[in-house]
C-alpha cells in the first residue's frame, strides 16, 4: 500500500449567540473584569442557549468545514468527535452528527480526553486514513462546558465557555516531504494527577453529571511543563526545529499559559494564535476554533507548518504537527 497523508481539506467553527461578558460575570460571582483579564486574558465567553446542545454546535461547525473543503457529506466515512460534554451517556454524539448529516456509511464515535480531545481525535483519524480504513474524515471538538461548571465557584466558572470547531481530513498519496498533511502526533496521559482537574460526578460513581473542580496553580505549572515537552518531542521526532514552525495553535486555556510556553521555548508571540480572550476555555473545541479563526483571517496560508498542542484533565496532553 502506498503511503497516504491526511490533508486538512477544510475547517469550520461555531459559537453560540449568547455572549457572557466579564462585567456580567461580576454580577454572578465575586469577581471583576480587571481580575479576570489579569489572571486569564479572557474578556468574554459564549454560552449555549437553553435547549442548545453539544451536537447542535458540532453539527454547525461540521457543515462549515464540509463547505470549506468542497466535500459532500456523502463522501465522509469517518467522524471522530472529541467532547467531555456529550448529549447523552449513549449513543455517542458523533453518531447524532452522522445521522443529521445524512451519512449512512462508515463509522462515528466520541473521544474523551478533555481539553486534549481534539489532538487525540485528529491523531486517531489520521491513523485510520494512513491505514486505508477511511478516505475522508470529519474531526470535531465540541463542548457545552457551561453545563458542568459550578457557577458559584469564581475560580473556575470565569474560565470556560461553549463552542465547536471541526476539520475535514482527506487521504491523499504522499508525493514528497513537503506535501500538505498531518506529519506527526504525540499523545500522553498520566492518571496520577486526576484530582488536580476533574469533574466530581459520573453515571457509575454518583449517578449525576457533577461539577468541574480544579487546583489552578498546580494545573498551570503542569501545563507549561508538559505542553513544552510535547512540542519539543514532536518537533524532534519529525526532524523539525521549533523556530521553523510557522504557527503555533495551542489549546486556549489561559493567556498566561500561552505566554509561559512561548517564553520557555523562545517562541515569538506573533507566531502564537490566541483567541482565548473572545471565547474562554472551550476544552476540546479550542484548538479547532483557533485554527479556523487564523485560516479564515488569512494568517495561516497553504504550505505553512503548524504545531497544535493541548493539556487537559486526567492529565492528558499532546501535540500534532501538520503542514496546511
BASEFI-871334 format. One record per residue: z, y, x of N, C-alpha, C, O in turn; residue in three letters. Coordinates in steps of 0.02 Angstrom, whole numbers. Each point is the difference from the previous one (the first is absolute). Layout:
N
    npz    npy    npx   capz   capy   capx    cpz    cpy    cpx    opz    opy    opx res
      Z      Y      X      Z      Y      X      Z      Y      X      Z      Y      X ALA
...
% end
This chain:
324
    npz    npy    npx   capz   capy   capx    cpz    cpy    cpx    opz    opy    opx res
      0    -59     42      0     59    -42      0     63     44     39      5     47 UNK
    -84     42    -63     -2     63     37     64     39    -13     30     -4    -54 UNK
     -9     43    104     59     41     -8    -13     56    -50    -51     34      4 UNK
     97    -26    -51     -7     51    -52     53     54     10     56    -13     22 UNK
    -75     74    -39     46     57      5      9     29    -70    -46      1    -41 UNK
    108     22     27     16     30    -65     -8     75      4     42     35     29 UNK
    -95     -9    -58    -14     72      3     33     35    -59     -2    -25    -56 UNK
     32     83     69     28     41    -54    -58     35    -35    -26     50     24 UNK
      6    -79    -81    -60     24    -35     15     58    -46    -44     41    -14 UNK
    106    -36    -10     17     53    -47     75     10     -5     39    -46     15 UNK
    -18    106    -35     70     16     -8     11     36    -66    -46     31    -27 UNK
    107    -34      2     17     36    -61     75      4     -8     37    -40     28 UNK
    -14     89    -66     72      7    -12     12     32    -68    -46     29    -30 UNK
    107    -34      8     18     30    -65     74     17      0     42    -40     21 UNK
    -26    100    -46     69     22     -7     12     18    -73    -44     28    -33 UNK
    104    -43      7     16     21    -69     -4     75     -8      9     37     49 UNK
    -22    -14   -109     -7     72    -13     66     37      7      1     58     19 UNK
     53    -91    -35     66     33      0     23     12     72      5    -46     40 UNK
      9    110    -24     25     19     66     72     22     -7     17     41    -43 UNK
     27    -69     85     70     18      2     13     38     65      1    -30     54 UNK
      9     95    -59     10     42     59     71     -5     25     44    -26    -34 UNK
    -33     50     95     68      2     27     45     44    -42     59    -16     -9 UNK
    -86     70    -17     40     44    -42     25    -36    -63     57      7    -20 UNK
   -102    -45    -11     20    -40    -59     50    -54     20     46    -14    -38 UNK
    -57    -16     97     46    -51     23     71     27      7     49    -36    -13 UNK
    -43     99     35     66     29     10     38      8    -65     61     10      1 UNK
    -95    -13    -58     33      3    -64     26    -69    -22     41     -5    -45 UNK
    -65    -47     79     21    -68    -17     58    -24     43     46    -34    -25 UNK
    -47     51     90     52    -21     46     19     59     45    -34     51      1 UNK
     89    -59     35     25     54     44    -43      3     63     15    -32     50 UNK
    -69     70    -53    -45      7     57    -35     67     -6     14     39    -45 UNK
    -60    -25     90    -38     62     -1    -67    -11     33     -9    -47     38 UNK
    -38     92    -52    -65     -3     32      7      3     76    -33    -37     36 UNK
     75     82    -12     10      8     72     28    -64     31    -23    -21     53 UNK
     72    -10    -86     31    -62     26    -52    -56      5     -2    -35     51 UNK
    -39     27   -103    -49    -54     -1    -54     12     51    -18    -46     38 UNK
     -9    106    -35    -54     15     47     23     -8     72    -37    -28     41 UNK
     97     52    -26     24     -3     69      9    -72     24    -13    -15     58 UNK
     35    -29   -102     16    -69     20    -58    -48     -9     -2    -53     32 UNK
    -46     70    -76    -53    -48    -16    -70     27      5    -47    -38     10 UNK
     39    104    -17    -67     29     -3    -32     -4    -69    -56     23     -9 UNK
     92    -52    -39    -28     -9    -68     11     63    -42     54     30      2 UNK
   -106    -10    -38      8     58    -45     -8    -19    -74     21     37    -44 UNK
    -51    -96     32     -9    -23    -69    -16    -74      1    -15    -29     52 UNK
     19     -3   -110    -20    -69     -8    -30     -8    -70     16     40    -45 UNK
    -58    -91     35    -31    -13    -65     39    -56    -34     19    -49     31 UNK
     -8     57    -96     40    -48    -39    -41    -27    -58    -29     38    -38 UNK
     26   -104     32    -38    -31    -53     28     19    -68     61      5     -9 UNK
   -105      6    -39     21     17    -68     29    -61    -35     -9    -57     22 UNK
     44     69    -76     27    -56    -39    -58    -44    -23    -48     24    -30 UNK
     53    -88     44    -53    -47    -18    -54     -8     52    -41    -45     -6 UNK
     41     88     57    -49     -4     54     27    -48     53     55     11     26 UNK
    -92    -62     -9     26    -53     43    -36     -3     67    -49     36     12 UNK
     75    -79     32    -32    -11     65    -73    -22     -9    -43     22     38 UNK
     31    -65    -87    -69    -24    -12    -46     58    -19    -58      1     20 UNK
     83     47    -59    -41     57    -19    -22     40     61    -58     19      6 UNK
    106     -6     39    -15     38     60    -48    -39     45    -47     27     28 UNK
     61    -92    -20    -41    -43     43    -72     -5    -26    -47      1     39 UNK
     40     -8   -104    -68     -5    -29    -40     63     14    -59     -4     18 UNK
     90     62    -27    -35     63     11    -22      7     73    -56     21     14 UNK
    101    -39     32    -17      3     72    -56    -49     17    -45     16     38 UNK
     49    -77    -66    -50    -51     14    -69     21    -25    -50    -10     34 UNK
     47     39    -93    -65     23    -27    -30     54     43    -61      1     11 UNK
    102     45     14    -25     52     44    -26    -29     66    -50     23     26 UNK
     85    -74      1    -22    -31     61    -66    -37    -10    -44      2     44 UNK
     36    -35   -100    -63    -34    -16    -57     51     -5    -54    -12     26 UNK
     67     68    -60    -51     52     -6    -20     27     69    -59     10     14 UNK
    109      3     28    -13     27     66    -40    -50     43    -42     21     40 UNK
     55    -85    -50    -35    -52     39    -69    -14    -29    -43    -29     34 UNK
     31     49    -96    -63    -17    -32     -7    -74    -14    -55    -28      2 UNK
    112     -4    -17      2    -72    -13     23    -12    -71     47     32    -23 UNK
    -80    -76    -12     19    -18    -68     59    -48      1      7    -41     46 UNK
     36     46    -96     58    -44     -3    -20    -74     -1     38    -43     23 UNK
    -97     28    -48    -23    -69     -3    -13    -30     69     -6    -60      7 UNK
      3    104     45    -10    -24     68     66    -13     37      0    -23     57 UNK
     56     37    -89     66    -10     31     23    -72    -12     -1    -24    -56 UNK
     22     -9    109     25    -67     -7     71     -9     27     24    -56      9 UNK
     10    113      5     70     -4     22     34     67    -14    -27     53     15 UNK
     86    -56    -45     42     58     -9     69    -15     30     33    -48    -21 UNK
    -12     88     68     67     -7     29     37     66    -14    -21     53     25 UNK
     73    -56    -64     36     60    -21     71     -1     29     39    -46    -13 UNK
    -23     97     52     66      6     29     44     43    -45    -18     57    -16 UNK
     74    -83     -5     46     38    -42     69    -31      2      8    -60      7 UNK
     42    103    -14     69    -23     -9     24     16    -71     57    -14    -17 UNK
   -102     44    -23     16     19    -69    -54    -27    -47    -37     40    -31 UNK
     31   -106     25    -53    -29    -42     13     13    -75     56     15    -20 UNK
   -108    -22    -19      8      8    -73     44    -55    -29     39     13    -46 UNK
    -47    -73     72     35    -58    -27     29    -41     57    -24      3     57 UNK
     76    -43    -72     22    -50     48    -57    -48     14    -13    -16     58 UNK
    -22     -5   -109    -66    -32      6    -36     11    -66     33      8    -51 UNK
    -99     -6     50    -46    -13     56     -3     59     49     29     53    -13 UNK
    -64    -63     68     -7     52     49    -38     60    -29    -42     -8    -43 UNK
     59     67     68    -35     60    -22    -73     -3     21    -44     29    -33 UNK
     29    -64     88    -69     -7     23    -43    -35    -53    -58     18     -9 UNK
     86    -68    -25    -39    -34    -52    -12     46    -60    -51     -6    -35 UNK
     99     51     22    -10     49    -53    -60     45     17    -42     14    -43 UNK
     39      7    106    -56     42     22    -65    -40     -4    -51     27    -21 UNK
     53    -89     42    -60    -43     -2    -29     -2    -71    -60      7     -9 UNK
    104    -17    -40    -23     -4    -69    -27     67    -24    -51      3    -34 UNK
     86     51     51    -22     66    -23    -68     20     29    -39     35    -32 UNK
     25    -59     92    -64     15     32    -55    -48    -22    -58      8     19 UNK
     75    -57    -59    -49    -48    -25    -22    -50     51    -55    -28     -5 UNK
     97     16     55    -17    -48     54     24    -69    -21     58    -10    -16 UNK
   -103    -39     15     18    -68    -21     -7    -50     56     10    -60    -11 UNK
    -26     83     71     -7    -45     56     52     17     54     33     52     -3 UNK
    -26    -97     51     43     14     57     73     -6    -15     20    -33    -48 UNK
     22     67     89     72     -5     -5     31     69      0    -29     48     26 UNK
     89    -43    -54     38     63     -1     73    -17      5     25    -44    -36 UNK
     11     80     80     72    -13      7     34     61     29    -32     43     31 UNK
     99    -40    -40     40     54     26     31    -19     67      8    -58     16 UNK
      8    109     24     35     -8     63     61     46     -3     -4     57    -20 UNK
     62    -84     41     62     39     -1     25      9     71     31    -46     28 UNK
    -44    103      1     28     17     66     23     72      0      3     32     53 UNK
     12     -7   -113     25     68    -12    -48     51     33    -60     -2    -13 UNK
     85     47     53    -42     54     26    -54    -24     48    -50     35     10 UNK
     59    -94     19    -51    -29     45    -51    -40    -40    -46    -29     29 UNK
     53     28    -94    -40    -44    -42    -75      9      8    -37    -49      2 UNK
     14    112      2    -72     10      6    -27    -28     66    -54    -29      1 UNK
     91     38     54    -22    -28     64     -3    -76     -3    -47    -30     25 UNK
     98      0    -57     -1    -73     -9    -60    -21    -43    -36    -47     18 UNK
     25     82    -73    -55    -18    -46    -68      7     33    -44    -42    -10 UNK
     36     95     50    -63     11     35    -12    -56     50    -57    -23      7 UNK
    109      2     28     -6    -55     49    -20    -65    -35    -42    -37     25 UNK
     73     24    -82    -16    -62    -37    -73      1    -23    -36    -49     10 UNK
     15    104    -40    -69      4    -23    -49     -6     57    -52    -33     -6 UNK
     68     64     63    -43     -4     59     -8    -73     22    -55    -21     19 UNK
    110    -17    -20     -3    -70     20    -42    -41    -49    -37    -45     21 UNK
     43     58    -85    -42    -34    -50    -74     12     15    -41    -46     -2 UNK
     24    109     16    -70     17     13    -24    -31     65    -55    -27      4 UNK
     97     30     48    -19    -28     65    -13    -75     -5    -43    -26     36 UNK
     79     -9    -80     -8    -73     -8    -55    -17    -50    -13    -59    -12 UNK
    -20    109    -15    -54    -13    -48     24    -19    -69    -38    -26    -40 UNK
    103     38     25     28    -18    -65     -7     56    -51     14     -9    -59 UNK
    -36     67     81    -13     56    -44    -55     43     30     -8      3     61 UNK
    -30     30   -104    -53     46     23     22     72     -5     -7     40     46 UNK
     33    -23   -106     23     68    -13     70     -3    -31     12    -37    -47 UNK
     33     76     75     69      0    -23     23     71    -17    -19     48     33 UNK
     60    -43    -85     36     62    -13     72     -9     25     34    -48    -20 UNK
    -13     93     63     69      0     24     35     62    -28    -24     56      9 UNK
     79    -67    -43     33     55    -36     74      4     21     33    -51      9 UNK
     -8    112     -2     71     12      3     19     43    -58    -28     55     -8 UNK
     73    -77    -36     17     37    -60     73     -7    -17     29    -55      6 UNK
      2    110    -25     73     -1    -13     19     49    -55    -31     52     -9 UNK
     83    -71    -28     37     46    -43     72     -2     23     44    -29    -33 UNK
    -32     59     90     67     -1     30     52     37    -42     59    -13      6 UNK
    -83     58    -49     47     37    -43     38    -47    -47     52     19    -27 UNK
    -78    -80     18     33    -47    -45     58    -37     33     40    -32    -34 UNK
    -35     36    100     54    -37     34     47     45     41     48    -25     29 UNK
    -61     90    -26     47     43     36     59     15    -45     -5     -1    -61 UNK
     62     15     92     61     20    -35     -2     77     -3      8     33     51 UNK
    -19     -6   -110    -10     72     -8     65     39      6      0     61     -9 UNK
     55    -95     25     63     35     15     14      1     75     48     31     22 UNK
    -90    -65     17     10     -5     73    -48     49     34    -59    -14      7 UNK
     85     71     14    -44     52     27    -30    -19     68    -49     29     21 UNK
     79    -78     13    -26    -19     66    -64    -42     -6    -37     -4     49 UNK
     24    -25   -107    -60    -42     -8    -48     26    -53    -60     -4      9 UNK
     86     31    -65    -45     18    -55    -48     56     19    -54      6    -30 UNK
     72     36     78    -44     55     20    -60    -24     41    -48     36      9 UNK
     52    -98     17    -49    -24     48    -62    -30    -32    -55      5     28 UNK
     62    -36    -86    -51    -46    -24    -41     28    -58     24     40    -40 UNK
    -86    -63     37    -46     19    -54    -45    -58    -18      4    -54     29 UNK
    -48     66    -77    -44    -52    -26    -73     16     19    -18     58      8 UNK
    -22   -110     -1    -70     10     16    -34    -65     19     31    -53      1 UNK
    -96     58     13    -39    -59     19    -58     20     45    -28     55     -8 UNK
     11    -99     53    -59      9     43    -35    -67      8     32    -52     -4 UNK
    -97     54     15    -38    -63      5    -58      8     48    -25     55     11 UNK
      5   -111     18    -61     -2     40    -40    -61    -21     26    -49    -27 UNK
    -91     53     38    -44    -58     -7    -19    -23     70    -26     39     40 UNK
     39   -102    -26    -20    -31     63    -60    -44    -13      1    -42    -46 UNK
    -54     51     85    -61    -41     -8    -15    -37     65      2     30     54 UNK
    -16    -93    -59    -15    -41     58    -70     10     25    -48     -3    -39 UNK
     41     14    104    -65      7     31     -1    -38     66     52    -11     31 UNK
   -111     -8     -9     -6    -34     64     15     50     56    -26     56      0 UNK
     67    -77     47     16     43     56    -59      1     50    -25    -52     21 UNK
      4    113     -4    -56      7     47     22     26     68    -31    -17     50 UNK
     83     57    -48     23     28     63     72     22     -3     28      4    -55 UNK
      2     11    112     71     18      2     17     65    -35     59     11    -17 UNK
   -108     32      6     13     64    -32    -20      2    -73     -5     53    -30 UNK
     -6   -113      1    -16     -3    -71     58     26    -42     58     -9     20 UNK
    -72     40    -77     54     17    -46     35    -63    -25    -32    -52     -8 UNK
     96     57     -4     37    -57    -27     70     -5     27     20     36     45 UNK
     17    -82    -74     69    -14     22     -4    -36     67    -32    -52      6 UNK
     65     79     44     -3    -28     68     59    -46     14     -7    -50     35 UNK
     66     67    -61     59    -40     15     56     20    -48      0     55    -28 UNK
     46   -101     17     61     15    -38     59    -33     33     -7    -50     35 UNK
     66     78    -47     61    -24     31     56      7    -51     15     55    -23 UNK
     15   -112      4     51     -1    -52     66    -28     27      1    -48     38 UNK
     54     81    -59     66    -22     22     50      6    -58    -12     36    -48 UNK
     67    -73     54     56      8    -46     63    -24     34     -3    -40     47 UNK
     60     63    -72     65    -22     25     50      8    -57     25     55    -13 UNK
    -10   -111    -19     43      1    -59     73     15     14     38     10    -48 UNK
    -18     -6    110     70     16     15     19     71    -22     59     15     -8 UNK
   -109     27     -3     14     70    -16     -9     16    -75     -8     57    -19 UNK
     10   -109    -21    -11      8    -73     46     52    -30    -23     41    -41 UNK
     87    -40     60     48     44    -33    -12     74     15     29     43    -34 UNK
    -70    -27     83    -13     70     17    -49     32    -49      0     61     -8 UNK
    -42   -102    -23    -49     27    -48    -19    -57    -48    -37    -45     18 UNK
     63     49    -79    -10    -54    -48     10     25    -71     21     56    -11 UNK
    -37    -99    -37     15     12    -70     54    -49    -20     -5    -60     14 UNK
     57     85    -48     59    -42    -14     -6    -40    -65     49     -7    -36 UNK
   -108    -17     21    -10    -41    -59    -61    -44      6    -39      8     47 UNK
     32    -53    -94    -58    -45     -1      9    -54    -53     56    -13    -21 UNK
   -112    -18      0      3    -50    -54     49    -57     14     38    -20    -45 UNK
    -37     -6    106     41    -58     15     73     18     15     46    -37    -17 UNK
    -35     96     49     67     17     22     41     36    -54     59    -17    -10 UNK
    -89     65    -24     38     40    -48    -32      3    -69     28     30    -45 UNK
    -86    -61     38    -37      4    -63    -13     72    -21      0     16    -60 UNK
    -10     28    110    -13     70    -13    -48     27     52    -14    -34     50 UNK
    -10     95    -60    -45     30     48     38     26     61    -21     -9     57 UNK
     78     42    -69     39     28     54    -25     68     22    -49     26    -27 UNK
     83      3     77    -18     65     27     -8     -3     75     29    -42     34 UNK
    -68     88     -9    -13      4     72     62     26     36     30     49    -21 UNK
    -13    -82     77     57     21     41    -23      6     73    -39    -42     23 UNK
     62     93     12    -24     11     68     54     32     43     37     44    -23 UNK
    -33    -67     85     42     32     51    -48     41     43    -28    -24     49 UNK
     19     87    -69    -55     41     26     -2      9     75    -54     -7     30 UNK
    111     22      1     -2     14     73    -20    -61     40    -34      6     51 UNK
     55    -65    -73    -18    -61     36    -73    -20    -13    -34    -24     45 UNK
     11     36   -105    -71    -14    -15    -44     45     43    -51    -23     27 UNK
     70     86    -19    -38     47     41     -7    -26     72    -54     -1     28 UNK
    110    -22      0     -1    -24     70    -45    -61      7    -41     -3     46 UNK
     48    -45    -92    -42    -60      4    -74     17    -12    -44    -29     31 UNK
     31     77    -77    -68     17    -16    -37     27     61    -55    -22     16 UNK
     85     69     18    -33     30     59    -12    -53     53    -54     -3     29 UNK
    105    -38    -16     -6    -52     53    -52    -53    -18    -44    -15     40 UNK
     49    -12   -100    -43    -56    -20    -72     21    -13    -47    -36     17 UNK
     38     95    -46    -68     25    -12    -35     13     67    -58    -19      9 UNK
     93     51     38    -29     12     65    -18    -65     35    -52     -6     32 UNK
     96    -44    -39    -12    -66     31    -63    -33    -30    -40    -28     37 UNK
     33     32   -103    -58    -31    -31    -65     34     21    -51    -33      9 UNK
     54     99     -2    -60     37     20    -21    -15     71    -60    -10     13 UNK
    107      8     33    -18    -15     70    -21    -73      7    -45    -16     40 UNK
     76    -29    -78    -19    -71      4    -71    -11    -25    -39    -34     34 UNK
     22     61    -92    -67    -12    -27    -53     33     43    -55    -27      8 UNK
     70     86     19    -48     33     45    -12    -42     62    -56     -6     24 UNK
    111    -21      4     -6    -42     60    -41    -63    -14    -42    -19     41 UNK
     55    -13    -97    -37    -61    -17    -74     13    -11    -43    -42     15 UNK
     27    101    -41    -71     17    -12    -33     32     60    -60     13     -1 UNK
     98     -2     54    -28     31     60    -18     73    -11    -48     25     29 UNK
     88      9    -70    -12     70    -17     59     42     24     57    -19    -10 UNK
    -71     75     42     54     45     20     20     43    -60    -42     21    -39 UNK
    107     -7     33     25     40    -55    -38     67     -4    -15     24    -54 UNK
      1      5    112    -34     65      1    -72     -4    -24    -30     52    -15 UNK
      1   -113     11    -69     -8    -24     -5     -6    -75    -54      1    -28 UNK
    112     -9     -6      0     -3    -73    -14     69    -27     30     49     21 UNK
    -76    -44    -69    -19     65    -28     50     25    -50     17     59     -2 UNK
      8   -105    -41     45     20    -53     56    -52    -10    -12    -60      1 UNK
     72     85    -10     57    -43    -16     16     12    -74     12     56    -22 UNK
    -12   -111    -16     12      3    -72     64    -38    -15     -3    -60    -15 UNK
     60     94     19     64    -35     -7     24     -5    -72    -23     36    -44 UNK
     71    -80     34     38     -2    -62     35     68     -8     32     24     46 UNK
    -39      4   -105     26     67    -13     72     -5    -26     12      9    -60 UNK
     35    -23    105     70     -8    -20     39     65      6     39     17    -45 UNK
    -49     18    100     42     57     16    -35     37     58    -20    -32     49 UNK
     12     96    -55    -35     38     51     34     -6     68    -34      0     52 UNK
    100     -5    -52     36     -6     63    -16    -66     36     -3     -3     61 UNK
     -8    -51   -100    -20    -64     30    -70      6     30    -12    -23     56 UNK
    -34     55    -93    -67     10     27      2     38     65    -34    -18     49 UNK
     73     70    -47      5     41     61     36    -37     56    -18      8     58 UNK
     67    -49    -76     37    -39     51    -45    -50     35      4     -8     61 UNK
    -45    -27   -100    -46    -49     29    -52     36     44    -17    -24     54 UNK
     -9     80    -79    -50     38     39     28     22     67    -34     -4     51 UNK
     96     28    -51     32     21     63      9    -59     46    -12      4     61 UNK
     34    -60    -88     14    -59     40    -62    -25     36      4    -25     57 UNK
    -62     31    -89    -62    -26     28    -46     56     26    -58    -12     17 UNK
     83     73    -16    -38     59     24    -65      8    -37    -53     12     29 UNK
     56    -19    -96    -58      8    -43     -3     72    -24     49     25    -27 UNK
   -105      9     35     -7     68    -27      9      0    -76    -28    -42    -35 UNK
     67     89     10     15      1    -72    -63      9    -42     -3    -22    -57 UNK
    -49     54     86    -61     11    -39    -38    -66    -11    -47     -1    -41 UNK
     65    -52     74    -31    -65    -11     36    -42    -52    -24    -53    -19 UNK
     81     77     -5     41    -38    -48    -14     25    -70     11     59    -15 UNK
    -33   -103    -29    -12     18    -70     67      0    -37     34    -51     -3 UNK
    -17    108    -24     63      7    -36    -12     26    -70    -29     54     -8 UNK
     50    -92    -42     -6     21    -70     67     -5    -36      4     10    -60 UNK
     49    -25     98     66    -13    -30     26     60    -39     37     -9    -49 UNK
    -56     70     69     25     60    -35    -23      1    -73     36     26    -43 UNK
    -94    -55     30    -30      5    -67     19    -56    -47     -4      8    -61 UNK
     26    -66     87     15    -55    -45     61    -41     20     15    -50    -33 UNK
     20     70     85     59    -38     21    -17    -69     24    -57    -16     17 UNK
    108    -26    -16     -8    -70     23    -22    -42    -60     38    -12    -46 UNK
   -101    -10     48    -27    -42    -53     -4    -73     21    -40    -38    -28 UNK
     81     19     77      5    -70     23    -69    -27     18    -35     29     41 UNK
     14    -85    -71    -63    -33     19    -61     43    -13    -53    -14     27 UNK
     60     65    -68    -58     42    -16    -13     54     52    -54     31      0 UNK
    102    -18     44     -4     61     40    -55     -1     53    -33     51     11 UNK
     21   -108     22    -52     -3     50    -69     10    -31    -39     41     25 UNK
     21    -77    -79    -66     12    -28     -7     68    -33    -56     28     -2 UNK
    111      1    -23     -3     68    -26    -19     49     56    -43     44     -9 UNK
     76    -51     67    -15     44     56    -71    -12     26    -35     47     18 UNK
     15   -110    -15    -68    -17     23    -53     32    -45    -47     30     24 UNK
     56    -37    -89    -48     28    -47     -4     76      7    -54     29     -1 UNK
    112      4      6      2     73      7    -41     22     61    -40     47     -5 UNK
     51    -80     62    -32     22     62    -74    -16      2    -38     34     33 UNK
     16    -86    -69    -71    -16     -4    -34     49    -48    -55     25     14 UNK
     87    -12    -70    -31     45    -50     -4     72     24    -47     36    -18 UNK
     96    -14     59     -4     69     23    -41      8     64     -6     55     27 UNK
    -21   -111     -2    -47      3     56     30     -6     69    -37      1     49 UNK
    103     -7    -44     29     -8     66    -20    -67     31    -24     -1     57 UNK
     32    -53    -93    -20    -66     25    -74    -10    -16    -22      6    -58 UNK
    -17    -21    110    -72    -10     -7    -20    -70     23     37    -32     37 UNK
    -94     10    -58    -25    -65     20     -3     -5     77    -23     45     34 UNK
     47   -101     -9      3    -11     72     67     16     30     13    -19     57 UNK
     31     54    -94     66     17     26     44    -61      5     -4    -46    -41 UNK
     47     45     93     47    -55     10     67     19    -32     28     52     15 UNK
     -4    -96    -60     60     14    -40     55    -49     17    -13    -60     10 UNK
     75     84     -8     57    -44      9     48     14    -58     28     55     -6 UNK
    -19   -105    -37     45      4    -57     63    -39     14     -2    -53     31 UNK
     60     79    -53     63    -34     15     52     15    -53     -6     49    -37 UNK
     58    -92     34     53     10    -50     61    -42     18     -4    -48     38 UNK
     60     69    -67     62    -40      1     31      2    -69      1     53    -32 UNK
     24   -111      9     29     -3    -66     62    -44     -2     18    -31     50 UNK
     13     29   -108     61    -40    -10     -9    -72     19    -54    -29     -9 UNK
    106      1     34     -2    -70     20     31    -17     67     41    -46      0 UNK
    -56     77     56    -54     47     11    -67    -36      6     -4    -57     24 UNK
    -49     92    -46    -68    -20     18    -31     59     36     17     57    -12 UNK
    -64    -72     56    -38     54     32    -65    -29     28     -8    -61      6 UNK
    -37    105     11    -64    -23     27    -51     56      7     14     58    -16 UNK
    -72    -77     40    -54     49     12    -67    -33     -9     -7    -61      7 UNK
    -43    102    -22    -69    -24     -5    -45     51     35      7     60     -8 UNK
    -53    -86     47    -47     41     38    -70    -11    -31    -21    -58     -8 UNK
    -13    111     -8    -66     -7    -31    -45     57     22     23     56     14 UNK
    -88    -71    -10    -49     53     11    -34     14    -67    -31    -43    -30 UNK
     37    105      8    -27     19    -64    -76     13      5    -32     16    -50 UNK
% end
